[in-house]
């Protein structure tokens, strides 16, 4: 198996064999499992890692910094792809919990790949989570308050992301702690700028509904938004057309300086690894609960990681 298309390996605590095998078929979630033995560790340790396409174009945050604001037509393409990615994950009960520009990689045609499942977890039907984690300016109010929350929190993050792509700024600037951020989020009116088209205003208003039970939180409802009138959700067809603005920005000489968070993973540690032995690990209780693992520092604010807790985690299923 050629390794030329790989970006590296990242740990992923939540996806089981069934969901991973299906996810390979979705253009925006192409991951396969690798089992890596660390023989130098004492005692020897086995890690399960996910391997994704090599996205040499970089991440969406870099290009947002370069251009400042994207047109609604470009954002429509991004929204279509991200909505499909979230809908697919949620169908398998997976909540991402860190949807942000830095975690969206771009392929050679400028299309999106959702990455970094370090904070993800599986929620059974009707399940609720309580861990405060994510990147603070993208976190839904129910996450900032300590829950309960569910997959609807990812759709809030998508609303923040789309708002920022079009306006060039976050609706609420990041605060140093989740309590301060929660106060601002709850008091902010989330009035859409006059420059937004009515369909875009309606879409983001429904995504940024503070009541998660009334929020836009399903792919079917997402597709029915007037903002996507005439847009094909056939991802294979969508990806045949390059995102021209990304390809133009990629050639600018200042791109390297803007890429404050670059792709620094090295394939050298994988030398000699037998990629033909890729497999999916069985699901275990540990892979379905929050793991206090490392996640890359976001820009412009730190990600809140699940704390190391003693005893049972404060998670319930209803």
C-alpha positions, 0 to 999 in steps of 0.5 A, a space after each residue: 500500500 502506497 503511503 504517499 497520500 497519508 498525512 500521518 496518524 492520529 489517535 481516535 478513541 471512538 470509532 468502531 469497526 462498523 462505522 470506520 468501514 462505512 466511513 471510507 466511502 464518504 469523501 470527507 471522512 476517509 479514514 482507515 485504522 492502523 495498529 502500531 506496536 511501540 516495542 520500546 515502551 515498557 511494557 510494550 504498548 499497542 495503539 490504534 490510530 486512524 490514517 487519512 488522506 494527505 491534504 497538502 493544501 492545508 487547513 481552512 483557517 489558514 485561507 480564512 486568515 488570507 482572504 478575510 471573508 469568503 463569498 456566499 457561493 464558496 461558503 455554500 460549497 463548504 456548508 454542503 460538504 460539512 453538513 454531509 460529514 456531520 450527518 454521516 457521523 451522527 447517523 453512527 452516533 458519533 459527536 465530533 465536539 471540535 468542529 472548527 476551521 483548524 480541523 478542516 483540511 483541504 484536498 488538492 481541489 480545495 474541497 474539505 476533509 473533516 479531521 481531528 477526532 481527538 475529542 469525539 465520542 459515541 452517544 447512544 440514541 437518547 444519550 447525553 454528555 456533560 464534559 466541557 470540551 472543545 474550542 471555546 468560541 465554537 462551543 454551544 451554550 449547553 456545552 459551556 454550561 456543562 450539559 446535558 448536550 448531544 449531537 446538536 452541539 456540532 450543528 451550533 459549531 457549524 453555525 459559528 463557523 459559517 458566520 465567521 467565514 462570511 463576515 471575517 470574524 467570530 460572532 462572539 470573541 473568545 473569552 479566557 474561560 467557559 463561564 465568561 464565554 457562556 455569559 456572552 453567548 447567552 446575552 448576544 442577540 445573534 442578529 445577522 448582518 444586513 450584508 447576508 442574503 435572507 437564505 443565509 440569515 435564515 440558515 445561520 439563525 436556525 443553526 445558532 438557536 440557543 435552545 438545542 431542541 429547536 435548533 437545526 440539527 439534522 441533515 434532512 432539515 439542513 438540505 431543505 434550507 432555501 440557501 441550498 436551493 439548486 445545490 446538489 448534495 451528490 458529493 462525488 459530483 460536487 468534488 469534480 469542480 475545484 474550489 477556485 478561490 482556494 486554488 488561487 490563494 494556495 499560490 500566493 507567496 504569503 501562504 506559508 506565513 499565514 499557516 500558523 498551524 502547519 502540517 508538521 506530522 512526519 511519516 518517518 516513524 512509520 518506516 517499515 510499518 506494514 500498512 497491509 495489516 490495517 484493521 479496525 479495532 473492536 469497540 470497547 467501553 473505553 473507546 465509547 467514553 471520553 478519553 483525556 487525550 492530547 489535542 492540537 492547540 487551536 488558533 486563536 484560543 485553546 481547546 478545552 480537553 476533557 479533564 482527568 477524572 477519578 472514579 466514574 465520569 459524569 456521563 449519563 444515558 437517558 
